[in-house]
Amino acid sequence: MAAAAPAAAASSDAATATAEPEAGDEDSREVRVLQSLRGKICEAKNLLPYLGPNKMRDCFCTINLDQEEVYRTQVVEKSLSPFFSEEFYFEIPRTFQYLSFYVYDKNVLQRDLRIGKVAIKKEDLCNHSGRETWFSLQPIDSNSEVQGKVHLELKLNELITENGTVCQQLVVHVKACHGLPLINGQSCDPYATVSLVGPSRNDQKKTKVKKKTSNPQFNEIFYFEVTRSSSYTRKSQFQVEEEDIEKLEIRIDLWNNGNLVQDVFLGEIKVPVNVLRNDASHQAWYLLQPRDNGNKSSKTDDLGSLRLNICYTEDYVLPSEYYGPLKTLLLKSPDVQPISASSAYILGEICRDKNDAVLPLVRLLLHHDKLVPFATAVAELDLKDTQDANTIFRGNSLATRCLDEMMKIVGRHYLKVTLKPILDEICESSKSCEIDPIKLKEGDNVENNKENLRYYVDKLFSTIVKSSMSCPTVMCDIFYSLRQMATQRFPNDPHVQYSAVSSFVFLRFFAVAVVSPHTFHLRPHHPDPQTVRTLTLISKTIQTLGSWGSLSKSKSSFKETFMCEFFKMFQEEGYIMAVKKFLDEISSTETKVSSGTSEPVHLKEGEMYKRAQGRTRIGKKNFKKRWFCLTSRELTYHKQPGSKDAIYTIPVKNILAVEKLEESSFNKKNMFQVIHTEKPLYVQANNCVEANEWIDVLCRVSRCNQNRLSSYHPSAYLNGNWLCCLETSENALGCKPCTAGVPADIQIDIDEDRETERIYSLFTLSLLKLQKMEEACGTIAVYQGPQKEPDDYSKFVIEDSVTTFKTIQQIKSVVEKLDEPHEKYRKKRSSSAKYGSKENPIIGKTF
């Protein structure tokens, strides 16, 4: 799965750009262009049913960058309106043309059937940002499934025949293609057909087939004669009759050579010959387009629709010194009185979606050890408006969202050491735990199922309440503050000090991780439907067990009768005291006693392909599927998940560099190399997002190693020489500088410049609302009497209008200063990316 939340990938060539310095401009340095995508695949409805008696489908959904799959949901069985409800977040490490969502029907025996798709152009993503939208599914036609670009040059030569007549000769130079799609998971075998098309002619020629590459270098020239019945003396050189030019065009079709099966269409371009009207030659990159008849023959109303929430961001991250003033203003937030007048709080007030503000804000404050005082202050503001102790911290305020995000970041390892072993047991077992009489399958024994469920709940609960020593210090510090504030707010309620903590650690942390283990990287894949149901029942029980109020009352909070009956098993004094002891321990200020052993931090795991270190019987090295696991101590790979015995181990301290590997080395995409004290380890990830995440985390964990390399070989050592520089010595120094370093904190992946840039972008997008808040402060300060028209500013929290007004002025000032270098870079970027260049290819015909 690729829905992790990694930090910015400084190692990605596709995601990094450099601002060209001007004469005398010493501040113009590297600008990183970083893309990310987050959102939610909500549900589908009215999908096309089967024609037979069984009309239901087993559906799943994928996310694709062009034709490359980077994310897949779980399978929802027997439904024509599947409810997915899966959130995703990942960095996008390369350029792309379309973001697509495909709905599939799972087929066990045959290839999965594609029902329909939603394809959104990159430039249109901003139109759907931050809100849920229903999209009609479009039909999937192989003629419309295209990606990549073609480099083409056209020339018009004039030839004189023996009888003195003039012939126009069109020269078509097909230079190269870039970014062609994978075919069945492998690089394609592309070739191109080149046609001169007119009202009465269709001359076609063909390039050679290039084997196993998505970036073929054709470099082939084709000649087409355009005969004219006029003599040389009557024509000026290189002039062409206008009426003929308007009717001719060059069409280039890209195909994958199918050998024994049908060739697959990869895309086409059409270039009118009249581009040469004013120039002797024309050279440009073109984006491949679908065929004109693609998708036009099918009805789109019958396929159903898909509800999505999409938020695509593209940040231009400047050098660190530009962000100093904004960073300083934000980091002062915990000290501002009242907290509602701080820049961080104001950001949450003016953003359309508070989550947009929370994500970068929490990371930045966490990076500078400012999150605990800020979260404490905003939580105290929440408590002022809480009238009932039973509803404490139950809303989606800035405080609760900040704490949720904090727990996801710092609690990742805590969840792995606490929950992962038991969740592995549950997911790999086939024990039924269904206790709802309505949902029982034929032959199920409800009493046996109840015992299975109780066994899992008891084991999980016991592990959680004994895990206080593993709870991160930041979480403990905030829980202590919440407990103290809740006691002061409701001094007559003896239970509120516990419910204030349990509402976060059980309700928003453990219970959520149990029901969705794949989103917290506790499981590599989505659980099957039966396991999802088991995890849901366990999560409900754990959530209620952790609720001090539910344990203290004679009745549980369950609406379902079968859950009420099941929960009676746990309403014993032993469970109440265990929860109380655990909550006391994780909300105490006493220093936790270390066990004396430092456990390795689990960072990442997943299935990839690695090149064999030895040789096969026939003497060739091949690629094998292996399960990779990275901790803060070592990188290992195994034959399968859960295997205790590693086939190969690389200590992290021995890693010298981690870099991309050129596709030409093995004709495979998404490859990277782990260079260590022995031979390099060559690894192929399943997609570009996954490769980017592995490179990123491996760079972080090894960044402070001694003897790290300053240069490396971007290609492999094969047949006695390095493919990149042709050096024959295997120990020859690298021919390319290593990628620049990335932030070294491996447990909390934070790029503070990137987070500050995101906050700057949010302020820029919300300037109108910031202006309204500024006007509201002025109105409150001037008019001290009863508020006659509160609608203009009642939606803002303004406790101190004077202090808030001053902060807003400071925000506007630092944003204006940051506008200047951003605008300067945008101008340079637009001027350097000429239309028709590789970075800015031509879309469609050029007239």
Summary of the structure (lengths in Angstrom):
residues: 847
radius of gyration: 30.9
end to end distance: 44.0
largest distance: 111.2
contacts: 2630
relative contact order: 0.11
helix: 36%
strand: 26%
